Amino acid sequence: MTHRVATVLAIVLGWTSACTCEPPPQPEPIAAAQGQRARPARPAVPQAPKLAITHVAAGGDSTCVRASSQAVRCAGAIVGPQAATAVAVAVPADVVELAVADRRACARTEGGAVHCWASSPTPSAAVVEGVTGARALAVVDDAACAIVDAGAVRCWGERAGKPFAAALAGLQGARAIAFDGPLVIVHDGAGKVRHFDPTGAAVTRDNDGDEIGGLVGNGLGCVIYRGALRCTGDGFEGNPIDEQFQPTVAHATGVCGRLGEREIRCTGWNADTRPTSGRRFHSFLVPDTVTLAAGRRHVCALTQSGALWCWGRGDAGQLGARTQQDLLPTDLTATLGGDG
């Protein structure tokens, strides 16, 4: 497969180029130390791929996609070290959401059913009994949760070697869910943030009860609070963000989001794990991005035309093939989606 490589404006924060194909056009210089952004070079107009990706999820060292062929395929730790390429998962055709971690993945159907499977080179999905009317998913290695009818939240999984299934008490109208380490973080119907153990017990955290603008990503407890990005370990006020920057995913080395209609910006973490205020960042030109997904050290951007561009670490096969070198943004539509 011929890979197309996106134009990159980067201050490298742990990701280095592994591209052996033709080099991208050189952008204008970027004033990195001051956080100034140069005008990005104009990329080639993306062509609609023969095979399109409709949904993408990433988590840990794993990636799952649903293609226009209705096939769901996963790569990385979720399919184990034996798999050299993305592996197909038998799930219903009407999948509308995917969620993945290294040891567990789930798919939500249009009718609100949830099907989950464990890490395996030959994954076998099974419907989650007792979960109906699902509207949103969040997954970690040992647990999963779903927003269900009326905005209630149900969770299931294994903790301390024992399976569990629980409803989170006192929740109605939940807007979004994610994991903050082993805990579930909920944007509730009143617009406030709340924490729970997925087995059902409420847990108090410093920012519980704060009115927030939304959750950012899964796993790190990042929220938008008073116009600032605040993650686990932050001070109360968090770190101000550029009002044009819309962070939507978090990973081990920072957060990523859209900046305008054509650019993806990723900011790095400071030494104390707080996201920077924007002075250190790298930017990628991926026009018409509609969905971002991030794992531990890789990010994927799904475009309006169904093309899937991914970058970062690939040593666990999470980008469709094992590589010890990091990728710059590369079109992995066919690599992860299959031949259709």
N, C-alpha and C positions, 0 to 999 in steps of 0.2 A: 504493500500500500504506500502510495506517495503521501507523505505528511506535509501539511501546510503549516507553516509556523507564523504565529501572530507577531506583529510589531511589539516590541517590549521596551518600555521605559522603566528602568529598574535601579533601585538601590538595593543590592542583593542582601537579604536578611536570612542567610542560611541556604538559599536556593541558588544553584549555579547552573549554567547552561550545559545541557548534554546533547544538544542538537548536532547531528552530523550531516544534516541536509543543507540546502542552500541558505546562506545567511539572510536575515531579514533586512529591509532597508534601514539605514542608520537614521535614528531620530536626531532632532536638534538637541544640543546639550541641555542637561537638566541641572538646575542649581540645587543640588541635593541638601547641602548643609542648612540652607535656609528654608527648605521645604517648598521651594518655588517649583511650579510645574511648567515645563516647556510645552509648546504646541506639539501634540503627537503627530507623527508622520501619518499620512493617509494610507490605510490598508487597502488591499484589493477588496472589491465588493464580493461578499460571500455568496456562493451559489447554493441553492436549495439542494441538499444531498438526496441521493436516490433512496437511501434509508435514513429516516429521521428518528431522533430520540425524543420521546414525549415526556419522560420523567427521569430524574436523576437523584440519587441519595449517596452521601458519603459519611463515613464515620470511622474513627480509628485508622487502620490501614486497609480499609475496604471501600468498595464502590459497587453500587447496583444501578442498573438502568432499565427502563422499559422502552422498547423500540416501537416504531409505527407498525411493525409486523405483529405486535401484541406480545412479543417474547420478552421475558424478563431474564436478564443475565447479570451475574455478579462476579467480581474479581477481587483478589487480595486475600487477606487473612480469613474472610468469611467462607472461602472455598478451600482453604488449607494450602500448605506448601507444595502438595503434589500437582496442583492445577497450574499449567503453564499459560493458560489463556482464560478469558471470561467463560463462566459455566452457566448453562441455562437452568432456570428454576421453573418447575411446573406450578403455575398459579392461574387463577381465573383470568379470562381475557379482559375484564373490565377494571383492571387496576388503575387507580387514580393517585396513589401516593405510595412511596417506598421509604423505609427507614432502615438503617443498617449500622451495626457495630461489628467488632471483630468476631464475636461468638454468637451473635443473634441478628436476625433480620426479619422484617415484617412488611407485608403489603396490605394496603386498604383498598377495598373494591368500591365501585360506585354505589353499590347497595348498602355499604356500611359494615360489611364483614371484614374481619382481619385474619390473615393467614401468616403464620410465622414459621421459621426454620432455623436450625442450629448450624453452626459452622461444619461444613463437610464438603469433600470434593464431589459428592453426589447428593446435593441438598434435596430434602423432601419437606414440602410445606404442608402444614396442617392448620385447619381453621381453629381459631381461639374460641372455645365454648364460653357462652355467657357474655360475649362482647358483641353488641349489635348497635346499629346506628352510629358507627364511628365516624368522626369528622376530622380528626388529626391524630398523628402518631408521634411518639418519641421513644427511642430505644437506647439502651446501654447493654453491656455484655450479659448481665444477669437479671435484667428487668425490662419491661416495656409498659407504656401507658398509652391510653387513648382518651380523647375527648369524645363523649358519646351524647346521646339525646339529652336535651335541656342543658347542655354544658356541664354535665357531671363528668368526673374523671375516674376511669377504672384502670387498675394496674395488675400485672401478673409477672411471674418469673420464679426465680429460686434465690433465696437468701439463707446463708448458713446451712447450705445443703438441703434445704426443704422448700418444696414448691409453695407458692402462695397466690392468692387472687384477692383483691381488695378494692373497695370503693373509697375514694378520698372524701372524708366527712366534711359536710358543710359547704360544698362547692356547687354552685349553679351558675350557668352562663360563662363558664371558662372560655377565654379568648384564645389562649395559646398555652402550650406546655413544652418543657424541655427538661433536661437533667442538669443539675448543678453538682457534679461529682456523683455520689451515690444517691443524692436526694432529687426529688421532683420539684421543679420550680414552675409555678402557675401564675399566669396573668389572669386574674379572676374577673368576674362580671362587673365589679366595681372599679376596674382599672388598676387594681393594686397587686403587688407581688406577694406571693405566699409560698412557703416551703413545706414539703411533706416527705416523710419516709414512704417509699412506694408500697410498703406493707399496710399503710393506712394511717399512721400516727402523724399528727401535725408536729412540725419542728420549727423553733424560733430562730431566725437569723436577723442580723442587724437591720436589714432593709425591709423586713416583713411589714406590710401595711403601707409602704410608700406607694404613691401613685406614679406609675411608670408609663412610658410611651410605647413599650414593647419589649419582647425578648429578642436576643441576638444569638443565634446558633444554639448548639446543644453540647452540654458537657462542662461548660465553664461558668455558668451562672451569670452571663452578661445581660444587662438590661440598659435601656435608654432612660435616664433619670435626669430631669431638669435640663435637657439638652446636652447631657454628658453621657459618655459610655462608662458604665460602672460594672466591673466584673468581680468575681470572688477574690477577696484579698484587698480590694480597693478601699480608699477612704470614703467617707459618706458622700462627698460631692462628685467623685469620679473624675474623669478627664474630659474637658470640652472637646467637641468634634466639629469639624467644618460643617456648616449648615447645609452644604450641597452634598455632603457625603452621607450615604445611607448604608451603614453597616448591617449586614444580614446574616453573616456566618462567622464563627470563631473556630480557631484551630490552635495548635501548640505554639505557633510563633506569631500569632496576631489575629486580627479580624479583617475581613474583606467585605466590600460592598460596592454598590454602583456610585459613580461620580458622573452625573449627566447621563446621556443616552448611549455613549460609545465607550466609556472607560470604566475599568474595574480597578479599584484602589485597595491595596492591602497594607495595613499599618503593622508595625512590629511591636513586640513587648519590650518594655524596659526591664532592667535587671530584677526589679521587684514584682514582675509579672503584671504590671499595670500597662494598658495600651497607651502608646504615645499619643500626643495631642495632634499629630499630623506632620511633625517635622521630619520624621523618618518614614518613608513609604516606598513601595514600588507600584507601578501602574502598568496595566495591560490593556491594549485596545482589543476589545471583543464586542463589536457593535451589536446592538439589539439583544443584549442578554436579558432573559426573562427569569432565569433561576440560577442561583449559586448554591453549591454544595461543598462542604469542606470536611476533610478527615483530619487526622492528626497533623500531617505535613503535606497534604495535597489538596488542591482546589479544582473544581470543575464548573464551567459556565455553560449553560444551555441557552442557545440563541432562539430567536423567534422562528427561524427556518428549520430548527430541529438539529442543527449542528452542535456537537459537544466538544468543547475545548478544555483541556485539562493541563495542569502543570504541578510541579513539585516532586515529591519522593515517589519512587516506583519500585523500591526494593522488595516489597511484599507482593508485587503483582497487581497492586491496586489501580494501576493505569493500563491494565490489560496484558502486560508482559513484564517480567522481572527485569529491572535494570538497576545497576548500582550508582548510576548518575542521575541527577535531577533533570527533569524536563522543563523547558520553557513552554509557553502555551502551544499545544499541538492538537490538531483535529483528530480526535479519537472516536468519531462517530461509528465507523465500521469496526474498529478494534474492540470496542466495548459492546456495541449493538449487534454485531454479527453481520452476516451477509443478507439478512432479511428473509 
